[in-house]
Amino acid sequence: MEEAPPGTAPGAIPGTPRPPKSEQTRALILETAMRLFEERGYDKTTMRAIAKEAGVSVGNAYYYFDGKEHLVQGFYDRLAAEHEAAVRGILDGGGDRDLAARLLTVMTAWIDVARPYHQFAAQFFKNAADPASPLSPFSPESHPALDAAISIHERVLSGSDIKVDAELAEVLPELMWMYQMGIVVYWVFDHSPDTERTRRLVARTAPLGARILRLSRYRLLRPIVREIRELLSEFLFRR
Amino acid sequence: MEEAPPGTAPGAIPGTPRPPKSEQTRALILETAMRLFEERGYDKTTMRAIAKEAGVSVGNAYYYFDGKEHLVQGFYDRLAAEHEAAVRGILDGGGDRDLAARLLTVMTAWIDVARPYHQFAAQFFKNAADPASPLSPFSPESHPALDAAISIHERVLSGSDIKVDAELAEVLPELMWMYQMGIVVYWVFDHSPDTERTRRLVARTAPLGARILRLSRYRLLRPIVREIRELLSEFLFRR
């Protein structure tokens, strides 16, 4: 992900300069919306109620966000930016080069960053799973957050010491994102304290994933790797 | 799946005896509900409206189904039974023993059987994706339909000529069901005519799956197979 230029940063991301007033208003509206979505449910919260609760005019709220869906997109973008900020040091600095360790760190950081939104996610999940919704991760509106998430996995990979089949390397960040989505769905359904079951699942699957990737260099698996690559670009990531 | 005894068969399944009157009433209520769900949406359809439209008393409707959720469970069960009836000959009789061919046949049969419900599935999907809902495939209420679906994959496997690692064989039907769920989600989102993209995806992934399974016997992959088996029983199928 590129560094967000000052003035467009979604809210207070650690390590970015203090945002100007318009950004503070935008962040306030977003935070108010998130709170109301959680308290009243997404379906029952109106733009009018969000504006009132945030102490801004309805026109002002619409100036920043075209509607409720865009507020959720704002939430996706913020979550992606917070995640990126949390793992930046590990991804770019001299962090561990072991792929399993890198993947585990990044996934655990996501669970930490997303922790305040767990309840919201559970009640919200069904909207994102609606194929007709712009809130689906595959909708055009979600592309920026999707790209940000995938680019984190590009950096997990590029800073690691793993050697993978060249053809696989092309689609690996997308495969890793799909793994992340699987974990996210598990996390949404997870009612264990502090979602510790999801944490254990990540601790188990990150090394397994790295192990499977190391196998991809074997000639025996070459045709399978090629077929997976083609399937992904033909059926899933056609953008 | 066991043969449904007469009198408990969910509606008119080909190859089963003509159901008694109570079963006809049950099927009528179920069909009416499905139609109303499709026409008015699941959320807006009441038990009262279903009873009225089916020409039965509200009390009678509740005699057969405890509520709307149970009607959807009835739909799941019916879909599973129709699917089973459609593939019975292939699974038990002298059908193709090639695993890829068997899997392709079973998956294509599912798409054919589910065709009339595609629109309903699209509008309904978000309810099934709600973790709190009894309509989730992992809810206790869904276990009969889940068991029926998994047992179809047991028969896909047991009649095939494939030799797989013994440890993998234990969890393979569950893995194949997860593959089916992936295809179902793709199908829900698929807007191509007659969901032909999903059909092509099945035609590509069924042979790929069989190919991956054949590899599972290699000693090299043994630890990975073992770990996948343990993860499935620890994190997903704890019943």
Interface residues (C-beta under 8 A of the other chain):
Chain A: A122 Q123 F125 K126 N127 A129 D130 P131 A132 S133 S136 F138 Y186 V188 F189 R197 L201 R204 T205 L208 R211 I212 L215 Y218 L220 L221 P223 I224 E227 I228 L231 F235
Chain B: A122 Q123 F125 K126 N127 A129 D130 P131 A132 S133 S136 F138 Y186 V188 F189 R197 L201 R204 T205 L208 R211 I212 L215 Y218 L220 L221 P223 I224 E227 I228 L231 F235
